[in-house]
Amino acid sequence: MSEDVEQIRRIAKETAREILDEEILGPLMNAFNGFEAIAVQFKHAISQAMGVVAVKEETFNILKFENQQGAKIGPYQVAYKANNISDKWNPAYNILRQNNATIADRYYGEGYVYGYWLYGEGKIYRQKLKAPNKSS
């Protein structure tokens, strides 16, 4: 009988985990992602309203970038932390991190040639902007 009880407990635990994953955690994560997107948009609106100016692009241009080609995004460049001097790397990385720069929400300022973002550890990405942009 104890084997039956253990099997019932195991099945109950698995069922509870499935319900938690499918019914609660999925929708909860979707809600959090939505809140994050709203926060990013709100931050941009505040920055524009207050006239916050992006740093000079020179902060990023002094890094050593390597050309890459993406199937979806086309040509872009990557700067690797290991290939750059930390005194030059750290300010650029910190600016992008503080601004939550992602491929979908790139960092650039008025007059910038490139949009910049972070993805993974120890890498800064950039891609030429398609048209002149105002600060983001």
TAPE-V321307 format. One record per residue. RES is the residue in one letter. PHI is phi in degrees with one decimal (999 if undefined). Layout:
BEGIN
res phi
RES PHI
RES PHI
END
This chain:
BEGIN
res phi
M 999
S -65.4
E -65.8
D -64.4
V -63.6
E -63.3
Q -65.7
I -63.8
R -62.1
R -61.9
I -63.6
A -63.2
K -63.7
E -62.6
T -63.8
A -61.7
R -63.1
E -62.2
I -62.9
L -60.9
D -65.2
E -81.2
E -93.4
I -118.1
L -66.6
G -59.3
P -60.7
L -65.0
M -64.7
N -61.2
A -63.8
F -63.3
N -62.9
G -64.5
F -61.9
E -64.0
A -62.9
I -63.8
A -62.4
V -64.4
Q -62.8
F -63.2
K -61.0
H -64.6
A -63.5
I -64.1
S -59.7
Q -67.7
A -66.0
M -91.4
G 73.4
V -66.7
V -104.7
A -69.1
V -68.5
K -64.2
E -63.9
E -55.9
T -54.9
F -96.4
N -64.9
I -78.0
L -80.7
K -89.9
F -104.3
E -116.7
N -70.3
Q -138.7
Q -133.6
G -104.8
A -63.1
K -95.7
I -100.5
G 79.3
P -72.1
Y -152.9
Q -133.1
V -128.9
A -108.5
Y -99.4
K -55.6
A -63.7
N -96.8
N -128.2
I -72.8
S -60.8
D -64.6
K -91.6
W -66.6
N -58.0
P -62.0
A -64.9
Y -61.8
N -63.9
I -62.2
L -68.6
R -66.1
Q -65.3
N -97.3
N 50.3
A -71.4
T -126.8
I -61.0
A -84.6
D -137.2
R -74.8
Y -97.7
Y -160.7
G -124.3
E -61.1
G 85.3
Y -66.9
V -89.8
Y -120.3
G -103.8
Y -119.5
W -155.6
L -110.7
Y -158.9
G 76.2
E -89.5
G 68.9
K -139.8
I -119.3
Y -107.6
R -150.4
Q -146.2
K -59.2
L -73.2
K -77.9
A -149.0
P -55.8
N -126.1
K -89.1
S -60.2
S -120.6
END
